[in-house]
Amino acid sequence: MRIARHRIVSVLRDRGQQVRADWVERELPERVDLQEHVGLLATLRLDPADLADAPSP
């Protein structure tokens, strides 16, 4: 499963973690593979289930 990078950035900015958000924008692809980046998401204390894209209508 993949999620949009902007969702991660948005959560980090909402938390006031500007430096981390900037790093994510520079280093991660536009669509983030959850399996490949599960460790990073855990380090950032992000739950992939909360970031998952809503299904298309």
C-alpha positions as CSV (number, residue, x, y, z in Angstrom):
1,M,0.0,0.0,0.0
2,R,1.2,3.5,-0.7
3,I,0.3,6.8,0.8
4,A,0.7,10.4,-0.5
5,R,3.8,12.1,0.9
6,H,1.8,15.3,1.5
7,R,-0.2,13.5,4.2
8,I,2.9,12.7,6.2
9,V,4.2,16.3,5.7
10,S,0.8,17.7,6.8
11,V,0.7,15.7,10.0
12,L,4.3,16.7,10.9
13,R,3.6,20.4,10.2
14,D,0.4,20.2,12.4
15,R,2.6,18.9,15.2
16,G,5.1,21.7,14.8
17,Q,7.8,19.4,13.4
18,Q,8.9,21.7,10.5
19,V,12.4,20.3,10.1
20,R,11.2,16.7,9.9
21,A,8.4,17.8,7.4
22,D,11.0,19.5,5.3
23,W,13.2,16.4,5.3
24,V,10.3,14.1,4.3
25,E,9.5,16.5,1.4
26,R,13.1,16.3,0.2
27,E,13.8,12.6,0.7
28,L,10.7,10.6,0.2
29,P,9.0,9.9,-3.1
30,E,5.6,11.4,-4.0
31,R,3.9,8.1,-3.2
32,V,5.4,6.4,-0.1
33,D,5.4,2.6,0.1
34,L,4.3,1.6,3.6
35,Q,6.3,-1.7,3.6
36,E,9.5,0.0,2.5
37,H,9.2,2.9,5.0
38,V,7.5,1.2,8.0
39,G,10.5,1.9,10.2
40,L,10.6,5.6,9.3
41,L,6.9,6.0,10.0
42,A,7.4,4.3,13.4
43,T,10.3,6.7,14.2
44,L,8.0,9.6,13.3
45,R,5.3,8.1,15.4
46,L,2.8,7.9,12.5
47,D,0.2,5.2,12.2
48,P,-0.1,4.1,8.6
49,A,-3.8,3.4,9.1
50,D,-4.4,7.1,9.9
51,L,-2.5,8.2,6.7
52,A,-4.1,5.8,4.2
53,D,-5.7,7.3,1.2
54,A,-9.5,7.3,1.2
55,P,-10.9,5.0,-1.4
56,S,-11.9,6.6,-4.7
57,P,-15.7,6.8,-5.3
